[in-house]
Amino acid sequence: MTSEFTYPSLRCIWEYMEPNRRIHITSRSPELRRIDKSIPLHINCLILDENSIEMNDIEYKVHSETETVNPGDERYEEKPEEERLTPGDIVADVERSWRREITQFTIELYNRNFRRHNSNSKPHVLAKRVANLLLGGRCKIVAKTLQTAEDQKILRLPVGFKVHTSEISCLYHDFPYILPIIESSFVMNEIETYVSKEETFDHPQLRNAKRVIINGIKELEFMDKLVTLTNEYVGIVNETFTENEYIDVIRHWIDNGKPYGTVWEIEHEEIEEYGKLLEELRTEFDGRLEPFDNIVIDKRQIFAPGYLAIPLDSKSELVVLGVNGTMQECDTSLIKIQAMPKKGSGFWKLGIDLRKKFEMFFL
């Protein structure tokens, strides 16, 4: 069987096989495992956590648990020193149960799981061994998305571990700390990151990424850096912007400009205040409130009370509207800011006509 892997067609099939299926097939064959690691591994979503690796929908996790050992159990006499009586000690119940710490390895898929106990290894030691078995020694690992989920934890990874990816997500830390495990030749398509350091906004990878999602900011004093982002898409979640912060974003946009087609979406949970916010921005920037009048700027748009148009130059304007969106797989409300041709211009009419034609195929 192994010699058949020399055929390019079979190697191609194996390369694009679901990664967990590959791991399952090769788990009982050292020779097949060696060949498997010489073929690139493709993962849709790789999540690294403390003593945990999740590939697509399957999680490989190592953790500690306590187990009760009762009288009559063959392990009962293995009780630790602190549970043993020494000369002079007394106890009301000699045949009492005792508890012990065990290390457990779990493979979990949705509500189903496979568990194996290992009482001889510490969790971090076993986690390192699991990481080496799953990811160590591979010629190439390609992940559509790489995510880290834990705060202030050590990620147990193989020596020389590298991931080819164009999308990274760091939910609790500034993203640069995971760059040592990312193949440096890749330009980021999307970076999602928490920001605790102002210099994170100046990082070349963040500046050059197509999409940036800011998942929390430690200090809103960083606004002076935030407003300078010129990525195609900027999303901001887990932050409550005040009227003044919206004004800062729009003011910088008007004064300094951004590439045409730039979109900002800012989480705004108090949607009942949406109309009030638009009115305050209209007054600040001498904009105009417009009804949609069957115009679809965004299929997620919130129709009442319309949208705000703020002049940029003779041909374009900044459009501010509310949309119902999804961030981190949760439904939420967002304030969308986007530069568009002025209403009534040929570009606007062409854009709306084309949008309507394309929508006919999907409605």
N, C-alpha and C positions, 0 to 999 in steps of 0.2 A: 504493500500500500504506500509506503513512504517514498518509494522510487517514483511513483506516479506523480508526485508533486513537482517533478522536473518539467512536466508539460505546462506551458504558460497558461493555458485555459483553466486548468485545475487550480493553479496558484491564484489566478484572478478570482475565481469563485470563492476560494478560501479567504482571500484578503477582504472581500466585502461581505462575508458572512457575519451575522450578528455576533458581537464580541463575546457575550456571555455563553452563547452556544459553542463557540470555539473553545472557550475555557473548559466547558463541561466535557466536550469530546476528548480534549487532550489531557484531562486530569489524571487518567490512569495509564498514560503511556509516556514515559520519559523521552523516548526517541521522537514521538510525534510532537511533544512539547518543545523539543529543541528546534524542530523544523518550523513549528508554528511561530516561534519567536524570530525567525528569519524573514517573516512575511509581515508587512505593515498591518497595524491594528486600527480599525476605524470605529470611533465611538461618537454617538450623537451628543450625549451630555455626560461629562465626567465631573463628579462632585467629590472633592477631597475634604474630609472632616477629621476630627480627632479620632484616631484608631478606626477609621471608616473610609471605604472607597465605594462610590456608587457609580455604576456604569449603566446608562440608560435607565431601566426601571428596576434593576437588581442591586441591592446593597450588601456589601461584604463588611461585617462589623465585628469588632472585638470589644468586649466590655466586661466589667466585674459584676458579679452577683453574689448574694449570700444564699447559702443552702443549709437547711436544717437536717442534722443527722440524728436519728432517733435510736433508742435502745433496740437491739436486735439487728440493726444494720451492720453489714460486714465491715463497714468503715468506722464503726462506733469507737473502737479502741485506738483509732488513729487521732484521737482528740489532741488538740494543741496543748502545750505545756501549761497555759493559764487555766485549762479546764481539768487538769489532773490534781488529785489530792496528794499532799505531801504529809509526812509525819506531823501530827498535831492538828491537822485541819479537820473541820467537821462541815457537813452539809446536810440539809433537811432531806433532800431527795438525791440519793446516790445515782439512781438510774435516770438522770435528767437528760433532756436533749441538749445538743450544743450546735452552734452555727459556725460555718466556715466560709471563707472567701474563695470563690472559684472564678476562673477566667473562661468566658464563653465566646465561641465563634459562631456567628449567625449569618446565614445567607437568607435574605428576606426579599420577597416579591409580593407587593400589595399586602394581603392579609395572610399569606402563606410563608412559612419559614422553616428552615432546617437548622438545627442547633447541635453543636458539639462542645462538650466540656473539656477543659484542659486545666487541671489543677496544678501543673508543674511550671507554668509560664506566667510571667507578669503580663498584663494587657499590652504594654508598650512593646514588649519583646515579641509577642505573638503578632501584633499589628505589623511590625516590621517584616516578619516572615511572610505574612499574607501579601503585603505590598510587593515583595520580591517575587513571589509566585505569580501574581497577577500581571505586574507591570515591569518587573526587572528584566534586563537583558534583551529587550525587544529592539529590533532595528529601527522602528519608527512607530510612533503613536500619534494618530491624527484625531483630534476631538473638535467637533463643530463648536461646542461650548465647554469652557473650563470654569468651574465654580468652586470657590471656597466658602464655607458656611460658618465656621466656628470663630469665636473671639478669644484671642490670647492663648491659642493652643498650638502644640507642636504637631506638624504633619509628618507622619512616618513614611518616608519614600525611599525607593532604591537609589543607590549611588549612580550618578550620571543620568537620572531620569529627566527626560525632556518631552514636551508636548508641542506638536504642530497645531496651532489654533489661531483663529482670527476673532474669537469672541471670548472675553473673560468677564467674570462676575465675582467681585469681592464684597460681601455684604456687611462686613464689620471692620474692615481695614482699608487703608489706602492701597491701591492695587500694585504699586511698584515692588512690594515684598515678594510677589510670586513670579516676577519676571525671570529670576534665575532658572526656573523650570520650563520656560517657554522658548521655543526656537526663535531666535532673534531676527531671522530673515522675514518673518511674517509681519505684515502691516495689519493693524487691528481694524476690523470692521465695526466692532462694538466693544466698548468698555463700560461696565457698570461698577461703580466704586463708592465706598464711603470716603469722606474727606475729613481728615483730622489735622492735616498739615497744609498750609497755604501753598507750599511749593508743589504740591500734587497737581495744581492747575497749570503749572508751567512745564510739566513732563512732556517730552516730545511725543511719546506714544499716545498720550491723552489728546494732545493738540492735533495730531494727524489722524486720529480715528474718525471713521465716517459717522458713527453714532456714539454719543456719550450719555450715560444715565447716572446722575448723581443721587446716590441712595443715602442721603443724610449728610449734613454738614455740621461739624463740631462747633464752629463759630461763624455766625452770620457776618462777622467783621471781614470774612473772606469774600464778601460780595464784590469788592473792587476787582478781584481776579475772576470771579465767576462770570460777570457780565462780558468779559473779553473773549469768551469761547466763541469760535467761529466754525464749529463742526456742522455738518449738514443737519444733524438732529441732536438736540439737547433735551433730555428729560430730567425732571427733578421730582423726587418722591420723598416721602417721610419728612417733609419740611412744610411749615405753614408760613407762606409769604404774606407780609403785610402790604398795604397799599403802597408804602414807600419803596418796598423791594421791587414790586412790579414797575413802579416809576423808574427806578434805577436801571432795570433791564431795558425798558423801552427808550429811555433817554440816551443810554450808551448806543443803542442800535441806531437811533436817529442821527446822533452826532458823529459816529464813527463808521457806520455801515456794517453790513455782514454780507457774505456771498449770497447771490440770488438763489432762492430755493431753501434757504435756512429755515428750520422749524424748531420752535421751542414749545415744550409741553410741561406745564407746572401743575402738580397735584393741588387740587383746590376742593377740599371736602365740603366746605360750607357753601353748597351750590345755591342755597336760598339767598346768599349775599351776592350772587353773580351779577344781577342787574345793578346793584349799588356800586360794585367795583367798576363796571363799565362806565357808569355815569361819572365817577370820580376821575377815571382815566380820560374820558372825553373832555372834561373841564380842564384838566392839566395840560393836555396836548392839542386842544382845539380840534378834536376829532368830530366825527359824526356817527350817530347810531343809525344803523340801517336794518330794515326787516329783510328776511331772506328772500321773500317773493318768489318762491319755488326755485331759488338758486341753491345748489348743493355745493358748498365749499368743502365740506367733509361729511361723509355719510354718518358719522357719529355725532354730528352737531346737535346742540341743545337749542331749540328754536326760539324760546322766549328769553330775553326781549329782542333778540336779533344779534347783530355783531357790531363791533366798533371798527371804524376805518380811520387811520391816522395818516395824514399826508407825509410822504417821504421826499418825493420830487415830482416833476411834472407828469411822469408816466407811471409811478408806482405808489403804493400805500401799504402801511402795516395793518394787517387785519388781526383783530383780537376776538376770539369767540370761545364759548364753552363747548366741550365735547365729553361724551361718555366713553371712557377708555378702559384699558387693562394695564396694570403695572404689577409685575411680580405675580402674575396669574390671579390677581384680585381685581374685581371691578371697582372703578373709582371715577371721579369727575376731575377734569383737567381744564386749565386755561391754555388755549393754543394761540401762539403768536407766530405769524408768518407774513413775509413780504409777498405782495401780489400786484399784478397790473391794476391800474385804477378801473373802477366799475365803469362800464360803457366803452372801454377801449377795445380795439380789435383783438388784442391778446386775450382779454377777459372773455369776450364773446366766443372766440375760437375755443378757449379752454372749456367753457361750459358746454358748448355744442359737442365737443369731443367726449366730454365726461358722460353726457346723456347717451351718446351712441354706444359707448362701451358698457354703460350700465344696462342697456337693453339685453346684453348677452348674459347677465348675471341675475337679473330680477325675475 
